[in-house]
Amino acid sequence: MPIPTDKRQQLTELLDSLLSDAPTLMPKYASHRSAIQPWQQAMATGTLTGKAFSPHTVKNYSRYVGWFIDKYEQVTFDYLEQELNETPADMFGRRDKYFKAIVCFARFLIRNHCLDENFIDQAMTIQPRRHKAPVQRVITEAQYYELLKASKIPKLRLLVILLATTGLRASECCQLNVGDVDLANGVLMVEQGKGGKRRKVGMNQTLLAHMKRYICTLSDTHESAPLFLNTKGLRMQRDGLLNRIRRLGKQTGIKVSPHVLRRAFVTINANKGRSLVMLQMACGHSDIKTTRDYCKTTEDEVIQAMKGW
């Protein structure tokens, strides 16, 4: 029996509608591997969550996702569970970073119809949990001066002073340009803080004196020129700065890193009565609780201080 004209017209319109919607229902990327680069761009530009990820986070997440895709080719709950089970429980940092990187990538895949949205709910059931408190090292003011005494290279000494007296993050330090240093007013402009935030920090007289001498040694003093270069004449990277500070630590027998110096900045100044609100602003913390957590004042220090109250 032939289909009535009006029914045929309705079926045709319905088919056309389904076909026009088909591209939005189909995966945008041929494979999960092909989605990595667009995902990296989405993190860097802020189109993934509405806020740009830091270059360090993009690099870290990309490394873990790259390892995962090289091993499994695609993201699935079973593969994620297998990877976490193969990573020792006492390696919480690695397990946590692996999990966060894969979940971040999975959200991008879901948004582009390359992964079932139930993956996130499943993944949350195996999110790594910390079994013991993390070791948060800090150095004393005396140890800080030991590090300075052992820093024979002027640039290394400047880096130690800069990190310990301003609370800058390692990535923020590496991103400084010559034009970010205002010697006349004793101010540093942090243009690329965490989350894309800008802030100014002050330089004390010691830092200012070392900074003036250092800038006089630079061959390129244009405003856009990197303030700190590596041995290849390129902008110093976070890992390079980390290695320099750690080598100094091994030389002196002091366990130190750029982040330990940042934590020491908060602890030492808080013990001297500096305002936590000011320290929060200097560190670029969005929550003062984070600043408070950075302060590692010991019970003995409190006891000694109370004796003079």
URFEN-V401843 format. One record per residue. RES is the residue in one small letter. PHI is phi as a letter, one per 30 degrees, with the letter a starting at -180 (NA if undefined). PSI is psi in radians with two decimals (none if undefined). Layout:
res/phi/psi
RES/PHI/PSI
RES/PHI/PSI
This chain:
res/phi/psi
m/NA/2.22
p/d/2.57
i/d/2.27
p/e/2.59
t/e/-0.76
d/d/-0.66
k/d/-0.71
r/d/-0.71
q/d/-0.71
q/d/-0.74
l/d/-0.71
t/d/-0.76
e/d/-0.68
l/d/-0.73
l/d/-0.76
d/d/-0.67
s/d/-0.76
l/d/-0.70
l/d/-0.64
s/d/-0.48
d/d/-0.25
a/e/-0.74
p/e/-0.58
t/d/-0.32
l/c/-0.22
m/c/2.60
p/e/2.41
k/d/-0.49
y/c/2.47
a/d/-0.52
s/b/2.87
h/d/-0.55
r/d/-0.69
s/d/-0.22
a/c/-0.14
i/d/-0.86
q/d/-0.79
p/d/-0.62
w/d/-0.75
q/d/-0.73
q/d/-0.69
a/d/-0.66
m/d/-0.80
a/d/-0.60
t/c/-0.18
g/i/0.09
t/d/-0.16
l/d/-0.81
t/b/-0.03
g/j/-0.12
k/b/2.29
a/d/2.39
f/d/2.64
s/d/2.66
p/e/-0.63
h/d/-0.76
t/d/-0.75
v/e/-0.77
k/d/-0.79
n/d/-0.87
y/d/-0.72
s/d/-0.67
r/d/-0.80
y/d/-0.74
v/d/-0.66
g/d/-0.79
w/d/-0.76
f/d/-0.83
i/d/-0.61
d/d/-0.59
k/d/-0.71
y/c/-0.25
e/i/-0.52
q/b/2.85
v/c/2.14
t/b/2.81
f/d/-0.75
d/d/-0.71
y/d/-0.70
l/d/-0.77
e/d/-0.73
q/d/-0.77
e/d/-0.74
l/d/-0.64
n/d/-0.51
e/d/-0.22
t/c/2.17
p/e/2.47
a/d/-0.52
d/d/-0.12
m/c/1.08
f/d/-0.72
g/e/-0.82
r/d/-0.77
r/d/-0.72
d/d/-0.77
k/d/-0.71
y/e/-0.84
f/d/-0.86
k/d/-0.68
a/d/-0.78
i/d/-0.70
v/d/-0.70
c/d/-0.81
f/d/-0.68
a/d/-0.67
r/d/-0.67
f/d/-0.74
l/d/-0.73
i/d/-0.75
r/d/-0.47
n/c/0.38
h/h/0.58
c/c/-0.01
l/a/2.49
d/d/2.35
e/d/-0.25
n/d/-0.26
f/e/-0.72
i/d/-0.80
d/d/-0.71
q/d/-0.77
a/d/-0.65
m/d/-0.37
t/d/-0.26
i/b/0.35
q/e/2.27
p/e/2.47
r/c/2.46
r/d/2.25
h/c/-0.34
k/b/2.69
a/d/2.46
p/d/2.63
v/d/2.03
q/c/1.68
r/d/2.65
v/b/2.68
i/c/2.74
t/d/2.97
e/d/-0.61
a/d/-0.70
q/d/-0.59
y/e/-0.76
y/d/-0.50
e/d/-0.74
l/d/-0.72
l/d/-0.74
k/d/-0.59
a/d/-0.19
s/d/1.58
k/d/-0.46
i/d/2.18
p/e/-0.73
k/d/-0.69
l/d/-0.74
r/d/-0.71
l/d/-0.74
l/d/-0.74
v/d/-0.81
i/d/-0.76
l/d/-0.85
l/d/-0.68
a/d/-0.32
t/c/-0.07
t/b/-0.35
g/i/0.31
l/d/2.56
r/d/2.75
a/e/-0.76
s/d/-0.65
e/d/-0.68
c/d/-0.80
c/d/-0.48
q/d/-0.05
l/d/2.42
n/c/2.84
v/e/-0.67
g/d/-0.20
d/d/-0.14
v/c/2.01
d/c/1.60
l/d/-0.58
a/d/-0.66
n/c/-0.01
g/i/0.72
v/b/2.48
l/c/2.34
m/c/2.06
v/c/1.75
e/d/-0.50
q/b/1.12
g/d/3.07
k/d/2.33
g/i/0.29
g/i/0.20
k/d/2.53
r/c/2.54
r/a/2.85
k/c/2.53
v/b/2.66
g/c/2.71
m/c/2.22
n/d/3.08
q/d/-0.61
t/d/-0.85
l/d/-0.74
l/d/-0.74
a/d/-0.78
h/d/-0.64
m/d/-0.71
k/d/-0.81
r/d/-0.68
y/d/-0.80
i/d/-0.55
c/d/-0.34
t/c/-0.13
l/d/2.45
s/d/-0.47
d/c/1.93
t/c/0.38
h/d/2.66
e/e/-0.62
s/d/-0.01
a/d/2.44
p/e/2.43
l/d/-0.67
f/b/2.22
l/c/2.73
n/c/-3.03
t/d/-0.28
k/c/0.03
g/i/0.23
l/c/2.93
r/e/2.33
m/d/2.39
q/c/2.84
r/e/-0.78
d/d/-0.63
g/d/-0.75
l/d/-0.74
l/e/-0.78
n/d/-0.69
r/d/-0.79
i/d/-0.67
r/d/-0.66
r/d/-0.68
l/d/-0.67
g/d/-0.74
k/d/-0.64
q/d/-0.61
t/c/-0.16
g/i/0.33
i/c/2.19
k/d/1.90
v/b/2.68
s/a/2.96
p/e/-0.66
h/d/-0.57
v/d/-0.68
l/d/-0.63
r/d/-0.74
r/d/-0.64
a/d/-0.63
f/e/-0.79
v/d/-0.85
t/d/-0.87
i/d/-0.77
n/d/-0.60
a/d/-0.68
n/d/-0.39
k/c/0.08
g/j/0.17
r/d/2.56
s/d/2.31
l/d/-0.55
v/d/-0.75
m/d/-0.71
l/d/-0.63
q/d/-0.81
m/d/-0.70
a/d/-0.69
c/d/-0.29
g/i/0.51
h/d/2.37
s/d/-0.38
d/b/2.25
i/d/-0.35
k/d/-0.60
t/d/-0.74
t/d/-0.73
r/d/-0.67
d/d/-0.50
y/d/-0.42
c/d/2.00
k/c/0.83
t/d/2.32
t/d/2.87
e/d/-0.70
d/d/-0.68
e/d/-0.67
v/d/-0.75
i/d/-0.82
q/d/-0.69
a/d/-0.68
m/d/-0.48
k/d/-0.38
g/c/0.10
w/d/none
